[in-house]
Amino acid sequence: MTDSPHARTARSRATIRDVAALAGVGIKTVSRVINHEANVSAATREKVEQAVVALNFTPNQGAGSLRRGDRKTLTLGLLLDAVDNPFSAAIHRAVEAVAWERGTAVFGASFGEDPDRERALVEAFTRRRVDGLVLTTISDDHTYLQTELEQGVPMVFVDRPPRGIEADTVITDNHAASVTAVRHLLEHGHRAVAFLSDDLGVSTASERHRGWRDALSEAGAEQGPVRPGLRSVEAAYEAVRELMAGPERPTALFTSQNLVSIGGIRALHDLGLQHEVAMVGFDDVFLADMLEPALTVVAQDPGEMGRTAAGRVFARLDGDESPAATSVVPAELVVRGSGEIPPPR
């Protein structure tokens, strides 16, 4: 016995064939109705629309776009470092908000500092024919995306610029912001300023390290200890405890990433040094203003970065063919107390 469309869709998602069978029309007629094409009578259109409602049918956007030839699937691919990082989460929320206004869904994924996973995820997005890409990446070579660029898939890199290709980019001036942070510590009398960061092979960390180094050189101060490669709160915590117990003990810390800042805060509080060692972080930290002392930071604006990136993607989809451009979103020094602690006499 053959299942009726009602019985079949009680167990599985309705198909365009089910709609056609229930409405008593051909598949092409259903396609014309759901794609709002002409040459369908009002009575036939009503029958199809009633069948769509009865079966709770959802059209396949990807298949529809291929038939129409406009390539639009009403989806974006969003690649981030780690979805649990507040910086990445703020970008995600901002991109989704812009996409929502355009009736577009966002597929989000994170690569966790793994370049192989990055490439696999980007390929998964492109296989699904997303309309555009918003990418934070870790690879040192992005030429694997050249084919997509040549095929007209808009892509915008956020936080870290592309390497080997030309594409729209949205960044913070990491060097200038770091110079501002370190100058602030120097202006409060510090000369022994330590630098703590994640992997220096990442462009953002490298630029922040360069800013730290240039600010010290400009002031005629010796370079303090450097602790790179801190990829977790726990690693940063142990690095600060080691610094405070060692012969290179600094009077101030420049923690150049938000998770590193959290580890540094915990270590100073556990050691009872939070009022003796100054600290400026890069990126704001949740409840930073509630600490004692409150944390001074150079705050990026990840929300604005996400909005700008999504705006560029949709501008490209709307026909903007201007050359690839870089948008710089300013960072702001937020003075709260930890960066204003003077060095010991």
VENJOZI-V432376 format. One line per field, one symbol per residue. psi: psi as a letter, one per 30 degrees, with the letter a starting at -180 (. if undefined). A space follows every 10 residues. Layout:
psi: ???
This chain:
psi: kkkleeeeff flkklfeeee eefhlleeee eeefghlahk leeeeeeeee eeeefhkjkj eeeeeeefgf fkfhkkkjkl dkffkeeeee eeeeeeeeee fghklkjklk fhgjeeeeee eeeeeeeghl flkjkklflg jgffgeeeef ggjkkkkkek llkflklkkj llieeeeeee eeeeeefggk fijlkklakf fkeeeeeeee eeeeeeeefg kkkakkjlgj gleeeeeeee eeefflfgjl flkjjgkeee eeeeeeeeee fggfgeklkk lkklkkgeff ljlkkkljkl ifeeeeeeee eeeeeeffgj gllklkkjkk lkjjkfeefg kllk.
